[in-house]
Amino acid sequence: MSLRNKIAAGALVLASAPLLAFLGKWEGNGQNVVYADKLARGLPTVCKGITRYTSPYPLVVGDYWSSVRCAEVEQLVVEMGQLALADCLSNPAVGQSTFDALSSHSHNFGVPSTCASRAVGLINTGRIAEGCKALAWASDGKTPVWSSVTDAHGRKQFVPGLHARRRAEAAMCAEGL
């Protein structure tokens, strides 16, 4: 059964409660005022990580979004991202926790980056536990991945908070294996 079929059959849930709670922890709950995200070089961001790349509405720093608008747009953004993510996942053994962890990663980095990741490659070949670990660690098992930002001078800067999120995604991914 493909992931799209698992979603249609209700075996996988889009925008699951655990995923939305997870995003709230890492993206922020109650971020109703559009702000310039310092880690994303000033990218206007609101609610649980909604940006101009995902929002159907313009984002202007300082604008206020109601909680209702945030909830509606978050639901739409997360579900659309998950449907796109499902298209690059070919392993029908992917369960809800793994799907949610990959959804969080793609919400943070974009579906194309997540789909092209070593983690998804491993998961698609049936090596789910290794793929989950690859959300936070390089193949040597010691070097953090997906945990840096590029500063104004083009240098990569390690961000401990991003690595904490990657480790939390890896743990969520491996739940139930």
DRENPA-3360 file (N, C-alpha, C; in nm, 2 decimals, always signed):
BEGIN
1 = MSLRNKIA = +0.09/-0.12/+0.00/+0.00/+0.00/+0.00/+0.09/+0.12/+0.00 ~ +0.07/+0.21/-0.10/+0.15/+0.34/-0.10/+0.12/+0.43/+0.01 ~ +0.20/+0.53/+0.04/+0.17/+0.62/+0.15/+0.05/+0.70/+0.11 ~ +0.03/+0.74/-0.01/-0.09/+0.81/-0.05/-0.22/+0.73/-0.02 ~ -0.21/+0.59/-0.05/-0.32/+0.50/-0.02/-0.34/+0.49/+0.13 ~ -0.23/+0.49/+0.21/-0.24/+0.48/+0.36/-0.31/+0.60/+0.41 ~ -0.28/+0.72/+0.35/-0.34/+0.84/+0.39/-0.49/+0.84/+0.36 ~ -0.52/+0.80/+0.24/-0.66/+0.79/+0.19/-0.74/+0.69/+0.28;
9 = AGALVLAS = -0.68/+0.58/+0.32/-0.75/+0.48/+0.40/-0.75/+0.52/+0.55 ~ -0.69/+0.63/+0.58/-0.69/+0.67/+0.73/-0.58/+0.60/+0.81 ~ -0.49/+0.52/+0.75/-0.39/+0.46/+0.82/-0.28/+0.55/+0.86 ~ -0.26/+0.66/+0.79/-0.18/+0.77/+0.83/-0.26/+0.90/+0.83 ~ -0.24/+0.98/+0.93/-0.32/+1.10/+0.96/-0.24/+1.22/+0.91 ~ -0.30/+1.31/+0.83/-0.24/+1.44/+0.80/-0.26/+1.53/+0.92 ~ -0.16/+1.61/+0.94/-0.16/+1.71/+1.05/-0.21/+1.65/+1.18 ~ -0.14/+1.54/+1.22/-0.18/+1.47/+1.34/-0.16/+1.56/+1.46;
17 = APLLAFLG = -0.23/+1.53/+1.57/-0.22/+1.61/+1.69/-0.07/+1.61/+1.75 ~ -0.01/+1.49/+1.75/+0.13/+1.49/+1.79/+0.23/+1.58/+1.71 ~ +0.20/+1.58/+1.58/+0.29/+1.66/+1.49/+0.26/+1.81/+1.52 ~ +0.14/+1.85/+1.53/+0.11/+1.99/+1.55/+0.17/+2.03/+1.69 ~ +0.16/+1.95/+1.79/+0.22/+1.98/+1.92/+0.37/+1.99/+1.91 ~ +0.43/+1.90/+1.83/+0.57/+1.90/+1.81/+0.62/+2.03/+1.74 ~ +0.54/+2.07/+1.64/+0.57/+2.19/+1.57/+0.56/+2.31/+1.66 ~ +0.46/+2.31/+1.75/+0.44/+2.42/+1.84/+0.55/+2.43/+1.93;
25 = KWEGNGQN = +0.61/+2.32/+1.98/+0.73/+2.33/+2.07/+0.85/+2.39/+2.00 ~ +0.87/+2.35/+1.87/+0.99/+2.40/+1.80/+0.97/+2.52/+1.72 ~ +0.85/+2.55/+1.67/+0.83/+2.66/+1.59/+0.77/+2.78/+1.67 ~ +0.70/+2.74/+1.78/+0.64/+2.84/+1.87/+0.49/+2.83/+1.86 ~ +0.43/+2.83/+1.98/+0.29/+2.85/+1.99/+0.26/+2.99/+2.02 ~ +0.15/+3.04/+1.96/+0.11/+3.18/+1.99/+0.20/+3.29/+1.92 ~ +0.27/+3.25/+1.81/+0.34/+3.34/+1.73/+0.25/+3.41/+1.64 ~ +0.16/+3.50/+1.69/+0.06/+3.56/+1.61/+0.11/+3.69/+1.53;
33 = VVYADKLA = +0.22/+3.74/+1.57/+0.27/+3.86/+1.50/+0.39/+3.81/+1.41 ~ +0.38/+3.85/+1.28/+0.48/+3.82/+1.19/+0.61/+3.88/+1.23 ~ +0.72/+3.80/+1.23/+0.85/+3.84/+1.28/+0.95/+3.80/+1.18 ~ +1.07/+3.87/+1.18/+1.18/+3.84/+1.09/+1.26/+3.73/+1.16 ~ +1.26/+3.61/+1.11/+1.33/+3.50/+1.17/+1.48/+3.51/+1.15 ~ +1.55/+3.53/+1.26/+1.69/+3.55/+1.25/+1.77/+3.43/+1.20 ~ +1.72/+3.31/+1.23/+1.79/+3.19/+1.18/+1.77/+3.17/+1.03 ~ +1.67/+3.24/+0.97/+1.63/+3.23/+0.83/+1.67/+3.36/+0.76;
41 = RGLPTVCK = +1.77/+3.43/+0.81/+1.81/+3.55/+0.75/+1.70/+3.66/+0.73 ~ +1.62/+3.67/+0.83/+1.51/+3.77/+0.83/+1.38/+3.73/+0.76 ~ +1.37/+3.61/+0.72/+1.25/+3.56/+0.65/+1.13/+3.59/+0.74 ~ +1.03/+3.66/+0.69/+0.91/+3.68/+0.76/+0.84/+3.55/+0.79 ~ +0.80/+3.53/+0.92/+0.75/+3.40/+0.97/+0.64/+3.43/+1.07 ~ +0.54/+3.34/+1.08/+0.43/+3.36/+1.17/+0.38/+3.22/+1.21 ~ +0.30/+3.22/+1.32/+0.23/+3.10/+1.37/+0.34/+2.99/+1.39 ~ +0.32/+2.87/+1.34/+0.41/+2.76/+1.36/+0.50/+2.74/+1.24;
49 = GITRYTSP = +0.58/+2.85/+1.21/+0.67/+2.84/+1.10/+0.62/+2.86/+0.97 ~ +0.51/+2.94/+0.95/+0.46/+2.97/+0.82/+0.54/+3.08/+0.76 ~ +0.59/+3.07/+0.64/+0.67/+3.17/+0.57/+0.60/+3.21/+0.44 ~ +0.66/+3.30/+0.37/+0.61/+3.34/+0.24/+0.62/+3.22/+0.14 ~ +0.70/+3.12/+0.16/+0.71/+3.01/+0.07/+0.60/+2.91/+0.09 ~ +0.53/+2.92/+0.21/+0.42/+2.82/+0.23/+0.28/+2.89/+0.25 ~ +0.28/+3.02/+0.28/+0.16/+3.08/+0.31/+0.08/+3.12/+0.18 ~ -0.05/+3.11/+0.19/-0.13/+3.16/+0.07/-0.16/+3.31/+0.09;
57 = YPLVVGDY = -0.12/+3.37/+0.20/-0.13/+3.51/+0.22/+0.00/+3.58/+0.23 ~ +0.01/+3.71/+0.20/+0.14/+3.78/+0.22/+0.18/+3.79/+0.37 ~ +0.30/+3.79/+0.39/+0.35/+3.81/+0.53/+0.43/+3.94/+0.54 ~ +0.38/+4.03/+0.63/+0.45/+4.15/+0.65/+0.49/+4.16/+0.80 ~ +0.62/+4.18/+0.82/+0.67/+4.19/+0.96/+0.58/+4.29/+1.04 ~ +0.54/+4.25/+1.15/+0.46/+4.33/+1.24/+0.31/+4.31/+1.23 ~ +0.26/+4.25/+1.12/+0.12/+4.22/+1.10/+0.07/+4.11/+1.21 ~ -0.05/+4.13/+1.25/-0.11/+4.03/+1.35/-0.20/+3.93/+1.27;
65 = WSSVRCAE = -0.18/+3.80/+1.31/-0.27/+3.70/+1.26/-0.35/+3.64/+1.38 ~ -0.48/+3.63/+1.36/-0.56/+3.57/+1.47/-0.52/+3.43/+1.49 ~ -0.56/+3.38/+1.60/-0.53/+3.23/+1.63/-0.61/+3.15/+1.54 ~ -0.73/+3.19/+1.50/-0.81/+3.11/+1.40/-0.74/+3.11/+1.27 ~ -0.69/+3.22/+1.22/-0.62/+3.23/+1.09/-0.50/+3.14/+1.10 ~ -0.42/+3.15/+1.21/-0.30/+3.06/+1.22/-0.34/+2.91/+1.21 ~ -0.45/+2.87/+1.28/-0.49/+2.73/+1.28/-0.53/+2.69/+1.14 ~ -0.60/+2.77/+1.07/-0.65/+2.73/+0.94/-0.53/+2.72/+0.84;
73 = VEQLVVEM = -0.44/+2.82/+0.85/-0.33/+2.82/+0.75/-0.23/+2.71/+0.79 ~ -0.21/+2.69/+0.92/-0.12/+2.58/+0.96/-0.17/+2.44/+0.91 ~ -0.30/+2.42/+0.93/-0.36/+2.30/+0.88/-0.33/+2.28/+0.73 ~ -0.36/+2.38/+0.65/-0.34/+2.38/+0.51/-0.19/+2.35/+0.47 ~ -0.11/+2.43/+0.53/+0.04/+2.42/+0.50/+0.09/+2.28/+0.54 ~ +0.06/+2.23/+0.66/+0.11/+2.10/+0.70/+0.06/+1.99/+0.61 ~ -0.07/+1.99/+0.58/-0.13/+1.89/+0.50/-0.08/+1.89/+0.36 ~ -0.06/+2.01/+0.30/+0.00/+2.02/+0.16/+0.14/+1.97/+0.16;
81 = GQLALADC = +0.22/+2.00/+0.26/+0.35/+1.96/+0.27/+0.36/+1.81/+0.29 ~ +0.27/+1.75/+0.37/+0.27/+1.60/+0.39/+0.23/+1.53/+0.26 ~ +0.14/+1.58/+0.19/+0.10/+1.52/+0.06/+0.21/+1.52/-0.04 ~ +0.29/+1.63/-0.04/+0.41/+1.63/-0.13/+0.52/+1.54/-0.08 ~ +0.53/+1.53/+0.05/+0.63/+1.44/+0.11/+0.59/+1.29/+0.08 ~ +0.47/+1.26/+0.09/+0.42/+1.12/+0.06/+0.46/+1.08/-0.07 ~ +0.47/+1.17/-0.17/+0.51/+1.14/-0.31/+0.66/+1.09/-0.32 ~ +0.74/+1.13/-0.22/+0.88/+1.08/-0.23/+0.91/+0.97/-0.14;
89 = LSNPAVGQ = +0.82/+0.92/-0.06/+0.84/+0.81/+0.03/+0.78/+0.69/-0.04 ~ +0.86/+0.59/-0.06/+0.82/+0.47/-0.13/+0.81/+0.35/-0.04 ~ +0.85/+0.36/+0.08/+0.84/+0.24/+0.17/+0.71/+0.24/+0.24 ~ +0.62/+0.14/+0.21/+0.49/+0.14/+0.27/+0.49/+0.11/+0.42 ~ +0.61/+0.07/+0.47/+0.62/+0.04/+0.62/+0.63/+0.16/+0.70 ~ +0.64/+0.28/+0.64/+0.65/+0.40/+0.72/+0.52/+0.42/+0.80 ~ +0.54/+0.44/+0.93/+0.43/+0.46/+1.03/+0.41/+0.60/+1.06 ~ +0.31/+0.63/+1.14/+0.28/+0.77/+1.18/+0.39/+0.85/+1.24;
97 = STFDALSS = +0.46/+0.79/+1.33/+0.57/+0.87/+1.40/+0.68/+0.90/+1.30 ~ +0.72/+0.81/+1.22/+0.82/+0.84/+1.12/+0.77/+0.94/+1.02 ~ +0.65/+0.93/+0.97/+0.59/+1.03/+0.88/+0.58/+1.17/+0.95 ~ +0.54/+1.17/+1.07/+0.54/+1.30/+1.15/+0.68/+1.36/+1.16 ~ +0.78/+1.28/+1.19/+0.91/+1.33/+1.21/+0.96/+1.39/+1.07 ~ +0.94/+1.32/+0.97/+0.98/+1.37/+0.83/+0.90/+1.49/+0.80 ~ +0.78/+1.50/+0.84/+0.69/+1.61/+0.81/+0.75/+1.74/+0.88 ~ +0.79/+1.72/+1.01/+0.85/+1.83/+1.08/+0.98/+1.88/+1.01;
105 = HSHNFGVP = +1.06/+1.78/+0.97/+1.19/+1.82/+0.90/+1.16/+1.89/+0.77 ~ +1.06/+1.84/+0.70/+1.03/+1.91/+0.57/+0.96/+2.05/+0.59 ~ +0.89/+2.06/+0.71/+0.83/+2.19/+0.74/+0.94/+2.29/+0.77 ~ +1.05/+2.25/+0.82/+1.16/+2.33/+0.86/+1.26/+2.36/+0.74 ~ +1.28/+2.26/+0.65/+1.38/+2.27/+0.55/+1.32/+2.27/+0.41 ~ +1.19/+2.24/+0.39/+1.13/+2.23/+0.26/+1.12/+2.08/+0.22 ~ +1.01/+2.05/+0.15/+0.99/+1.91/+0.11/+1.11/+1.87/+0.01 ~ +1.15/+1.95/-0.09/+1.25/+1.90/-0.18/+1.38/+1.86/-0.10;
113 = STCASRAV = +1.42/+1.94/+0.00/+1.54/+1.91/+0.07/+1.53/+1.78/+0.15 ~ +1.41/+1.76/+0.22/+1.39/+1.64/+0.29/+1.39/+1.52/+0.20 ~ +1.32/+1.53/+0.09/+1.31/+1.42/-0.01/+1.44/+1.38/-0.06 ~ +1.53/+1.47/-0.08/+1.67/+1.45/-0.13/+1.77/+1.40/-0.02 ~ +1.72/+1.40/+0.11/+1.81/+1.37/+0.22/+1.85/+1.22/+0.22 ~ +1.96/+1.20/+0.29/+2.01/+1.06/+0.32/+1.91/+0.99/+0.40 ~ +1.84/+1.06/+0.49/+1.74/+1.00/+0.58/+1.63/+0.93/+0.50 ~ +1.58/+1.00/+0.40/+1.47/+0.95/+0.32/+1.52/+0.84/+0.23;
121 = GLINTGRI = +1.64/+0.85/+0.18/+1.70/+0.75/+0.10/+1.71/+0.62/+0.18 ~ +1.75/+0.62/+0.30/+1.76/+0.50/+0.38/+1.63/+0.45/+0.42 ~ +1.53/+0.53/+0.45/+1.40/+0.49/+0.49/+1.33/+0.42/+0.37 ~ +1.35/+0.48/+0.25/+1.29/+0.42/+0.13/+1.35/+0.28/+0.10 ~ +1.47/+0.25/+0.14/+1.53/+0.12/+0.11/+1.50/+0.02/+0.23 ~ +1.42/+0.06/+0.32/+1.38/-0.03/+0.43/+1.47/-0.01/+0.56 ~ +1.56/+0.08/+0.55/+1.65/+0.10/+0.67/+1.60/+0.21/+0.75 ~ +1.48/+0.19/+0.81/+1.41/+0.30/+0.88/+1.48/+0.35/+1.00;
129 = AEGCKALA = +1.53/+0.26/+1.08/+1.61/+0.30/+1.20/+1.73/+0.38/+1.17 ~ +1.80/+0.34/+1.06/+1.92/+0.42/+1.02/+1.87/+0.55/+0.96 ~ +1.77/+0.55/+0.89/+1.71/+0.68/+0.83/+1.67/+0.78/+0.94 ~ +1.61/+0.72/+1.04/+1.57/+0.81/+1.15/+1.69/+0.87/+1.22 ~ +1.80/+0.80/+1.24/+1.92/+0.85/+1.30/+1.98/+0.95/+1.21 ~ +1.97/+0.94/+1.07/+2.03/+1.03/+0.98/+1.96/+1.16/+0.98 ~ +1.84/+1.18/+1.04/+1.78/+1.31/+1.06/+1.87/+1.40/+1.14 ~ +1.95/+1.35/+1.23/+2.03/+1.43/+1.32/+2.18/+1.41/+1.31;
137 = WASDGKTP = +2.22/+1.29/+1.25/+2.36/+1.26/+1.25/+2.41/+1.22/+1.11 ~ +2.54/+1.26/+1.08/+2.60/+1.21/+0.95/+2.63/+1.06/+0.96 ~ +2.67/+1.01/+0.85/+2.70/+0.86/+0.85/+2.80/+0.81/+0.95 ~ +2.89/+0.90/+1.00/+2.98/+0.86/+1.10/+2.92/+0.85/+1.24 ~ +2.79/+0.89/+1.25/+2.72/+0.88/+1.38/+2.76/+0.98/+1.49 ~ +2.85/+1.07/+1.45/+2.90/+1.17/+1.55/+2.88/+1.32/+1.50 ~ +2.88/+1.34/+1.37/+2.87/+1.48/+1.32/+2.73/+1.52/+1.31 ~ +2.68/+1.63/+1.37/+2.55/+1.67/+1.35/+2.52/+1.72/+1.21;
145 = VWSSVTDA = +2.40/+1.69/+1.17/+2.35/+1.74/+1.03/+2.23/+1.82/+1.05 ~ +2.20/+1.90/+0.95/+2.08/+1.98/+0.94/+2.07/+2.07/+1.07 ~ +2.18/+2.12/+1.12/+2.18/+2.19/+1.24/+2.26/+2.32/+1.23 ~ +2.28/+2.37/+1.11/+2.36/+2.49/+1.09/+2.28/+2.59/+1.00 ~ +2.32/+2.72/+1.02/+2.27/+2.82/+0.93/+2.39/+2.89/+0.87 ~ +2.37/+2.95/+0.76/+2.48/+3.03/+0.69/+2.47/+3.17/+0.73 ~ +2.57/+3.23/+0.79/+2.57/+3.37/+0.83/+2.59/+3.47/+0.71 ~ +2.58/+3.59/+0.74/+2.59/+3.70/+0.64/+2.72/+3.69/+0.56;
153 = HGRKQFVP = +2.82/+3.63/+0.62/+2.95/+3.62/+0.55/+2.97/+3.48/+0.48 ~ +2.86/+3.40/+0.47/+2.87/+3.28/+0.40/+2.93/+3.16/+0.48 ~ +2.95/+3.18/+0.61/+3.00/+3.08/+0.69/+2.89/+3.00/+0.76 ~ +2.91/+2.87/+0.77/+2.81/+2.79/+0.84/+2.83/+2.80/+0.99 ~ +2.72/+2.82/+1.06/+2.73/+2.83/+1.21/+2.64/+2.73/+1.27 ~ +2.70/+2.64/+1.36/+2.62/+2.54/+1.43/+2.53/+2.61/+1.52 ~ +2.40/+2.56/+1.53/+2.30/+2.61/+1.62/+2.25/+2.50/+1.71 ~ +2.29/+2.50/+1.84/+2.25/+2.40/+1.93/+2.10/+2.37/+1.93;
161 = GLHARRRA = +2.02/+2.47/+1.92/+1.87/+2.45/+1.92/+1.82/+2.37/+1.80 ~ +1.88/+2.40/+1.68/+1.85/+2.32/+1.57/+1.89/+2.17/+1.58 ~ +2.00/+2.15/+1.64/+2.04/+2.01/+1.66/+1.95/+1.94/+1.77 ~ +1.91/+2.02/+1.87/+1.81/+1.96/+1.96/+1.68/+1.92/+1.89 ~ +1.64/+2.00/+1.80/+1.52/+1.97/+1.72/+1.55/+1.84/+1.63 ~ +1.66/+1.84/+1.57/+1.70/+1.72/+1.49/+1.70/+1.59/+1.57 ~ +1.75/+1.60/+1.69/+1.76/+1.48/+1.78/+1.62/+1.44/+1.82 ~ +1.53/+1.54/+1.84/+1.39/+1.51/+1.88/+1.32/+1.45/+1.76;
169 = EAAMCAEG = +1.34/+1.50/+1.64/+1.28/+1.44/+1.52/+1.33/+1.30/+1.50 ~ +1.46/+1.27/+1.52/+1.51/+1.14/+1.51/+1.45/+1.04/+1.61 ~ +1.42/+1.09/+1.74/+1.36/+1.01/+1.84/+1.21/+0.98/+1.80 ~ +1.14/+1.08/+1.75/+1.00/+1.07/+1.71/+1.00/+0.97/+1.59 ~ +1.09/+0.98/+1.50/+1.09/+0.90/+1.38/+1.10/+0.75/+1.42 ~ +1.18/+0.72/+1.52/+1.21/+0.58/+1.56/+1.11/+0.53/+1.66 ~ +1.01/+0.61/+1.70/+0.91/+0.56/+1.79/+0.83/+0.44/+1.73 ~ +0.81/+0.34/+1.80/+0.73/+0.22/+1.75/+0.81/+0.13/+1.65;
177 = L = +0.94/+0.15/+1.63/+1.01/+0.06/+1.55/+1.05/-0.07/+1.62;
% end
